[in-house]
Every structure is written in C-alpha cells, then in structure tokens.
Amino acid sequence: MNTRIPSGDRTVSRREMIGAAGLGLLALPSVMTSEAIAGPPNEPEERIIKTTDRNLGEMQSFVDDCIAANKESDPQAAVQEVLARGVSDPAKMLKAVGDPTEAGLKVFHRSKTLTIFAASWTPQMNLMPHNHLMWAAIGIYTGREDNILWQRSEGGLEAKDVRCLFAGDVATLKPNAIHSVTNPLERFTGGVHIYGGDFFATERSQWDPESLVEEPSNGAVIRAIFERANERMRRSRGH
C-alpha cells in the first residue's frame, strides 16, 4: 500500500485529493450510540472494551498500543502510526470491529486523555461542519469518508480543503480543525476514530449546513443526529 504519513493537519492517503464538486454534500445526518456518552469517565480511566467478546477482544492489543503511544512526546504522531498499522489490513480490522448495521459508535476506550471508538456511517450520510477541540486521528476500514475542511472567516466559515479517505487511509486533524463529513457510497462506511481527550465530556460547536451559523454541540445533539440517520435508512428500506 502506498501510504503517506505527513505531520500536522494532513491526510494519509493512497488516493489523490478530489475536487469539492465531487463531494455531493447533502443535508445533515450522523452517528452515535453508546452507554459511554454521558458524564465523565471513571478514574483513572474507563475501559469500555469487553474482552470477553471474541471480536472486541481482538481489539485489546490495538487499544493498549494506542494508550502507550499516547504517552509519547508527540502523542498524535505516535497514535497515528499505531492506527496506520491497524487499518493497513482493512479486512482484518473490519472483522475485529464487526460489520456495521446502523449509524453508531462502538466505544473501546475512554479517559480524560484518550478516546477510541469505531464510527459507522449509513449510506450517503452526512455530518454538518463541527469541531473537536482536541487532536484527532481517523482510519477507514470499510467504505469511504469525504471531508471538507473549513476555516473561520469574517462571514463565519469558508471551505479551505477537501480530503477523501478510502479503506486503509488515515487522516489527522489539529485541535482547532473544523470539518464536515460525507459517506458518498450506497453502503456503510466504518472508521476507527481516536481523540486526544475525553470526546464525550467536551462541549463543542457545530455549524448549520445551509446558513453556517455556529451552534452548541455535545453528545446528546450528535446522538439525535444519528437516530435520524438510522430512521431515514429504515424508511428507505421500507421498514
């Protein structure tokens, strides 16, 4: 695999960046289902992974490697290397995580300094511009995830870059990054998302996809978006 791993807010990809016109950014939906979303983690850390489950148990060494990497002098770069190795065999990671069947998050680790989960995107699902307020590393193990990177301007937000991630690709985001996400495929997309902090306890912002007006965002807001995405999927399938 011809993988590039530059530093900073850069994409690790086997593919060239495609133009913004090819994204087909739609309305809004997104992903999130986990009991771990509410409240701060237990001290010193909360391991969500269930090692008695055969598939989740296979993720144990990966999670441990990420925790160790997060203690390095450059934690984002070190975690990025672990993630790149983890998704270099997308089929193996997919087997370990499990086939996605709905929009949601499968949380493997949550602490004040590190959050690891697998995110599943329904077909042609979208998430409005949002920030994380912490560094992030994203590795795709099935499907495709298209990202628009935004920057603040006098008028609010303006698009500055486009990244397309295919299975086996990894991207990193700086703490101040703002991005919107699209699954352009008519099938599920799945990726491992790693954040340098407690993703679920951080109050963030999102931007209306049409007006680009900034709004507050948190776990409850995102969870509702995921639920709407799953409901749309059920309606499209006649359920």
N, C-alpha and C positions, 0 to 999 in steps of 0.2 A: 504494500500500500504506500502510495506517495503522499505521506502526511507531513505537513509543515506545522511547526510549533513555535510561532513567534511570541514575543512577550507583549504584555500590556493588553489593551482592548483590541485583540486581534483574533481572527478565526484560524483554526487549524483545519484545513480542508483539502480534499483530493480534487475538488472542482473549482473552476474559476467563478468569481462573483458574477451573478446575473443582474441585469438591469431591473430597476424598480418597477418598470412596466410589466415585468413578467410575474410579479408577486400576486396580483389579483387580491389585494387585501379586502376582506369582506367586512361584516359587521362587528360583533364582539365576542363570542363565547370563549370558554377556557376550562380549567381543570382543578379539582381538589376534593378529595375525600379521605379523611384520616382522623382518628381519635386524637392525634397528637397536635392538632391545630390550635387548641385553646390553651392559654396560660403558659407560664414559664416552665422550663424543664426542671426535673428533679436535680438536686446537687449530687455529685459534681457534673454528671451527665446522664442523659436518658437514652438507653439503647432500645430503639423500637424494634430492631430486627428480631424475629422469632427463630432462634437457631434450631428449634425442634421441627420446623417446617423444612422439608427437603430442599425445595428450591431456594427459599430465603437463606437457608443455612449455607448454601454455596456462595452467598454474598459476604459471609463473615470476614474472610481474609481480605477481600477488597475494602470493606469498611475499615478494618484495622489498619490497612496500609494508608488509607486516606487520613485517619486520625494521627498516625505517626508523621505523615507528610505535613500536616497542618502545624506541627511543632517546629518545622524547619525555619531558617531565617527568612526565606521567601516562601510563605505557605501556599500562595496561589500557584506559583510556578511548580512547586513540588506536587501539589494535589493534581494539577493539570497533567503532569507526567503519569501519575497513577491512573487517572481517568483515561488518558490516551491509550495506555496499555489495556485497560479494561474493555474499551469498546473497539479495539483493533480487531477483535473477533466478534462482530455484531451478533451472529447466531448464538454464540456461547452466552453472551450477556442476556440476550432475549430469553434463552432457556432458563437462566438463573432468576431473572426477574418475573417471567411469566408473560404470556400473550395478553396484550391489552384488550379489554372488552368494553370499557367505558372510559369517559374522561375522569381522571382522578390522580391522586398522589399515593404512592406506596412509600412510606417513610421508613428508612433504615437506621437513621441516627439523627439525634437532635441534642445539641448542647448550646451553651452560650457562645461558643466559638466556631461551631461547625454544624451544618445541616445537610443531610444527604437523603435524597428521595428520587424515585423514578416517576416521571410525569407522563401521562398518556393523553394524547390529543385525538378527539374524534375526527372523522373525515371532514376536511375543509373547515376546520375550526380556527378561530382567531382570538387573539387577546389584544386589547387596546394598549397603547403606549403606557408603560409603567416603569418604575424604578425599583431597586432592591436596597439601596443604601448600604451595600456590602459587596465585596467582590464575589464573582460567580464563575463557575466552570460548567459547561454543558456538553455532554457527549451523547450522540444519537446512536441507538442500536437497532432501530427499525423505522422505516419511512423517511420523511424529510421535514425539516423545520426551516422556514424562511423568516429572517429577521430584518426589520427596518430599525436602524439606529437613529435616534433623534437627539437634537441638542436644543437647549433653551435659547430663545431669541427675544427680541423686543415684542414680537407679536405673540409669543407663547412658546411654540415648538416649531422646529423645522427639521425635515429629514436630512441626514448627512451621509448615510452609508447603507448598503444592503449586504446581508450575509445569507448564504444558502448552505445549510448543513444536511448532508446525506448520512446514511448509516456508516459508522466508523469515523465520522468527523467530530472534532472538538472545537469549541469556541470559549473564549474567556471574556468577561466583562469587568470593567473597573467599578469601584464603589459608586461613582457618580453617573454610571451609564443609564440611559433610558432607551428601552426597546419595545417594539411590538412584535408579535409572533403569529405566524400563519402556518397551518398544515395544508398545503395545496393539493394533497392527494385525496383520492376517494377511498382511502383506507386509513387505519390508525397509524399514528406516529408515536414513538416512545423514546425517551431520553433520560439519562441519569443527570440530575441537577445537584450541584454541590455549592454551598454558600458559606462564606467566611463569617458566620454569626448565627444567631437564632432567627431563622427566616420567619417563624410563626409569631414571634413576640415583637416584631418590628413594625411600627406604623409607617406606611409608605404612601406614595402618590400614584394615581393613575390619571390618564387624560382621556376625555371623551373622544371617541374615534372620529367624530364628524366635526365638532367645534374645537377640539383640542383644549378644552377648558380643564384645568387641573382639579382633581377631586381626591379626597382621602381614600385610602385602600388598606385593607387588612385581611386576615384570614377569612372572616365571615363574608366579606364582599366577594372575594375570589371564589369561595365555596358556592355562593349563589350563582356565579357565572358558570361554574362547572355543571351545576344542576340544570341550568337552562340548556347547556350544550347537550347533555345526555337526553333531556326531554325532546329536543329537536331531532336527535338521532332516532329516538324511539318512534316519533311521529313519521319520520321519513321512511321507516321500515314497516309502518302500518301497525305498530304495537300500541 
